[in-house]
Amino acid sequence: MNIRKIAVLGGFATGAALAFAPLASADDLTSVLSGEESLLNGQFDTDALLAGDYSDVTQPTSTDPFAMITPADISTVQGTGTTPFDYLVYGVDPAQAGLASDPGSYNVLNGAEAKFDDAFNVAYSALLNNGALDTNPADYIGNLPTGFANDTAAQAFEYFYNFGIGDLSGFFDTNLTSLDISAQSATELFSLLGSL
């Protein structure tokens, strides 16, 4: 089995663990987010280890919860999209998918996993709060889009989920937009969450 297939299977296994673990023991978004960050870091460390670049990883700190490639080593670890690390983190065609200027665990699966985590956080918070959107930036992995505080939970979920599908499309170098969620479907889903 080649290394690309191993990376993809590892990504799916991590995604499944991420999807189901919070449901078993989450009490608030702080513990959920901590678990998501740990899983992203573990997968990033594994990718770097498989690529032979583990010694170039700066581990998370109390002020930065993400593993990252040491800035001085980015040009040799990541290169121009042709290194083993690039294929493990960014997918089939790393140059086409888009290389990060600061590669870190938030780039796993070309960034898709972090966006799916944020979509999950929107849904989980809405479930706990009668469908309301959690606008606290500390409860999300990535940067929040402009106007986020004015969105509904359905709009935020649609944004993060579809962004994740776009990143996953880049990872596999194929158009996966047929998996996007429509605004209507997101609204219906969150109407259901608000009524639970």
LINGI-V419697 format. One record per pair of residues at least 12 apart in sequence whose ideal C-beta (glycine too) atoms are under 10 Angstrom apart, sorted by sequence separation. I is the first residue (numbers start at 1). GAP is how many residues later the second one is. D is the distance in whole Angstrom. If there is no record, write none. Layout:
BEGIN
i,gap,d
I,GAP,D
I,GAP,D
END
This chain:
BEGIN
i,gap,d
45,12,6
56,12,10
57,12,6
58,12,5
77,12,10
78,12,9
81,12,8
82,12,7
97,12,10
98,12,8
122,12,7
137,12,10
144,12,8
164,12,10
165,12,7
22,13,6
44,13,7
56,13,5
57,13,7
58,13,8
81,13,4
82,13,8
86,13,7
90,13,9
97,13,5
98,13,9
121,13,7
135,13,6
136,13,10
165,13,9
18,14,10
21,14,6
22,14,8
45,14,8
56,14,5
80,14,9
81,14,3
89,14,7
97,14,9
125,14,7
135,14,5
145,14,6
165,14,5
166,14,8
21,15,9
55,15,9
58,15,9
79,15,9
80,15,7
81,15,8
89,15,9
121,15,10
124,15,10
125,15,10
133,15,8
135,15,9
144,15,9
145,15,9
162,15,8
164,15,9
165,15,5
41,16,9
44,16,10
53,16,7
56,16,9
57,16,9
69,16,8
78,16,8
79,16,10
81,16,8
89,16,9
94,16,8
133,16,8
135,16,8
140,16,9
144,16,10
164,16,10
165,16,8
18,17,7
21,17,10
53,17,10
56,17,4
81,17,9
86,17,9
90,17,7
122,17,9
133,17,9
162,17,9
163,17,10
17,18,9
18,18,6
21,18,8
41,18,8
55,18,9
56,18,8
81,18,6
85,18,8
89,18,5
90,18,10
91,18,7
92,18,10
121,18,6
122,18,8
133,18,6
135,18,10
142,18,8
145,18,9
161,18,9
162,18,5
41,19,6
48,19,8
80,19,8
89,19,6
90,19,9
91,19,5
121,19,6
133,19,6
134,19,8
141,19,10
161,19,8
162,19,6
18,20,10
40,20,10
47,20,10
53,20,8
56,20,8
57,20,9
69,20,9
79,20,9
88,20,9
89,20,8
90,20,5
121,20,8
132,20,9
133,20,4
140,20,8
161,20,5
162,20,9
18,21,5
48,21,7
56,21,5
78,21,6
88,21,10
89,21,7
90,21,9
91,21,9
118,21,9
119,21,10
131,21,8
132,21,6
133,21,9
135,21,9
142,21,9
162,21,10
17,22,7
18,22,8
38,22,9
44,22,8
45,22,6
55,22,10
56,22,10
78,22,8
89,22,9
118,22,5
131,22,6
133,22,8
134,22,9
158,22,8
159,22,10
37,23,7
44,23,5
53,23,8
78,23,9
117,23,8
118,23,6
130,23,10
131,23,8
133,23,5
158,23,6
15,24,9
41,24,8
43,24,9
44,24,8
53,24,5
117,24,5
118,24,6
129,24,8
133,24,9
157,24,8
158,24,8
162,24,9
14,25,6
17,25,10
18,25,9
40,25,9
41,25,7
42,25,9
44,25,9
52,25,9
53,25,9
74,25,9
78,25,6
115,25,10
116,25,10
117,25,9
118,25,10
158,25,6
161,25,8
14,26,8
17,26,10
40,26,7
41,26,4
51,26,8
74,26,9
77,26,7
114,26,9
115,26,8
118,26,9
122,26,10
126,26,9
127,26,9
158,26,10
38,27,9
40,27,8
41,27,10
51,27,10
74,27,8
114,27,4
115,27,7
126,27,4
154,27,9
158,27,8
159,27,9
14,28,7
15,28,9
37,28,5
74,28,8
113,28,9
114,28,6
125,28,7
126,28,8
155,28,7
157,28,10
158,28,4
14,29,5
36,29,10
37,29,7
48,29,8
56,29,9
74,29,6
78,29,10
122,29,9
154,29,7
157,29,5
158,29,8
13,30,9
37,30,9
53,30,8
71,30,10
73,30,10
111,30,10
122,30,10
123,30,8
126,30,9
154,30,9
156,30,9
157,30,10
34,31,8
52,31,9
53,31,8
69,31,9
71,31,7
111,31,8
122,31,6
123,31,10
125,31,9
126,31,8
154,31,9
155,31,7
158,31,9
10,32,10
11,32,7
14,32,9
33,32,8
51,32,7
52,32,7
53,32,5
68,32,10
71,32,10
122,32,9
154,32,4
155,32,8
157,32,7
158,32,9
10,33,7
51,33,4
52,33,8
69,33,8
122,33,9
123,33,9
153,33,9
154,33,5
157,33,7
50,34,7
51,34,4
68,34,6
69,34,5
122,34,5
123,34,6
152,34,9
153,34,10
154,34,8
156,34,9
11,35,10
50,35,8
51,35,8
53,35,10
68,35,7
69,35,7
106,35,6
121,35,9
122,35,5
152,35,8
154,35,7
155,35,9
7,36,9
10,36,6
11,36,9
48,36,10
51,36,8
66,36,10
67,36,10
68,36,4
105,36,9
106,36,7
121,36,9
122,36,9
153,36,9
154,36,4
157,36,9
10,37,8
47,37,9
48,37,6
50,37,10
51,37,6
67,37,6
68,37,7
119,37,8
120,37,9
122,37,9
123,37,9
153,37,5
154,37,8
47,38,7
50,38,6
51,38,8
66,38,5
67,38,5
68,38,9
69,38,9
118,38,8
119,38,5
122,38,6
123,38,9
152,38,7
7,39,9
47,39,10
49,39,10
65,39,10
66,39,5
67,39,9
68,39,9
118,39,9
119,39,8
121,39,8
122,39,9
154,39,9
6,40,10
7,40,7
10,40,9
47,40,9
48,40,8
64,40,9
65,40,9
66,40,6
119,40,8
120,40,8
153,40,7
154,40,9
44,41,10
47,41,4
48,41,8
65,41,10
66,41,9
67,41,10
118,41,9
119,41,4
120,41,9
153,41,8
46,42,8
47,42,5
118,42,4
119,42,4
152,42,10
7,43,7
47,43,10
117,43,8
118,43,9
119,43,9
3,44,10
6,44,7
7,44,10
44,44,9
60,44,9
115,44,9
116,44,7
119,44,8
120,44,10
43,45,9
44,45,7
60,45,8
115,45,5
116,45,7
118,45,8
119,45,6
43,46,9
57,46,10
58,46,9
114,46,9
115,46,7
118,46,8
119,46,10
3,47,6
56,47,10
57,47,9
115,47,9
116,47,9
117,47,9
3,48,8
57,48,9
66,48,9
115,48,5
116,48,4
114,49,9
115,49,3
116,49,9
114,50,8
115,50,8
112,51,8
113,51,8
115,51,8
116,51,9
111,52,8
112,52,5
115,52,6
116,52,8
111,53,8
112,53,7
114,53,8
115,53,9
110,54,10
112,54,8
113,54,8
48,55,9
109,55,9
111,55,9
112,55,4
113,55,9
47,56,10
110,56,9
111,56,4
112,56,4
48,57,10
110,57,5
111,57,9
112,57,9
133,57,9
47,58,9
109,58,7
110,58,7
112,58,8
113,58,10
131,58,10
132,58,10
44,59,9
108,59,10
109,59,6
110,59,9
111,59,8
112,59,6
131,59,5
44,60,7
45,60,8
47,60,9
107,60,9
110,60,5
111,60,9
112,60,10
131,60,7
44,61,4
47,61,7
109,61,9
110,61,4
131,61,9
132,61,10
43,62,7
44,62,8
46,62,9
47,62,10
109,62,5
110,62,9
119,62,9
131,62,5
132,62,8
41,63,9
42,63,8
44,63,8
108,63,9
109,63,9
110,63,10
123,63,10
126,63,9
127,63,9
130,63,8
131,63,3
40,64,9
41,64,5
44,64,6
112,64,10
122,64,10
126,64,6
129,64,9
130,64,5
131,64,8
40,65,4
41,65,10
43,65,5
127,65,10
128,65,9
129,65,9
130,65,8
131,65,9
39,66,9
40,66,6
42,66,10
43,66,8
123,66,8
127,66,5
130,66,9
38,67,9
40,67,9
41,67,9
119,67,10
123,67,8
126,67,5
127,67,9
37,68,7
40,68,5
122,68,9
125,68,10
126,68,7
128,68,10
36,69,10
37,69,9
39,69,9
40,69,10
44,69,10
98,69,9
124,69,9
127,69,6
43,70,7
97,70,8
123,70,7
126,70,10
97,71,10
122,71,10
97,72,9
98,72,7
40,73,6
97,73,4
39,74,8
40,74,7
96,74,7
97,74,6
66,75,8
97,75,9
65,76,9
91,76,9
94,76,9
97,76,7
7,77,9
11,77,9
36,77,9
37,77,9
40,77,8
90,77,10
91,77,9
93,77,8
94,77,9
96,77,6
10,78,9
11,78,10
36,78,8
39,78,8
91,78,9
92,78,9
93,78,9
91,79,6
92,79,7
93,79,9
94,79,9
4,80,10
7,80,7
8,80,9
11,80,9
36,80,9
37,80,9
90,80,7
91,80,3
92,80,6
93,80,4
3,81,7
7,81,5
36,81,4
90,81,7
91,81,6
92,81,4
6,82,9
7,82,8
35,82,9
36,82,9
89,82,9
91,82,6
92,82,8
4,83,6
8,83,8
90,83,10
91,83,10
3,84,7
4,84,8
7,84,8
8,84,9
33,84,8
36,84,8
87,84,10
2,85,10
3,85,7
32,85,9
33,85,10
36,85,8
4,87,8
4,88,7
32,88,8
33,88,7
32,89,7
29,91,10
29,92,6
32,92,6
15,93,9
29,93,10
32,93,9
14,94,8
15,94,8
14,95,9
18,95,7
22,95,10
29,95,7
28,96,9
29,96,6
11,97,7
12,97,9
15,97,9
19,97,8
23,97,10
28,97,9
10,98,10
11,98,5
15,98,6
18,98,8
19,98,9
22,98,7
26,98,7
10,99,10
11,99,10
14,99,7
18,99,7
22,99,9
29,99,8
28,100,8
7,101,10
8,101,9
11,101,9
15,101,7
19,101,7
23,101,9
27,101,10
40,101,8
7,102,9
11,102,7
15,102,9
18,102,8
22,102,7
26,102,9
36,104,10
37,104,7
29,105,7
33,105,8
36,105,6
33,106,6
29,107,8
32,107,8
33,107,8
30,108,8
33,108,7
29,109,9
30,109,8
29,110,4
28,111,9
29,111,9
11,157,9
11,160,8
8,163,8
7,164,9
8,164,8
END
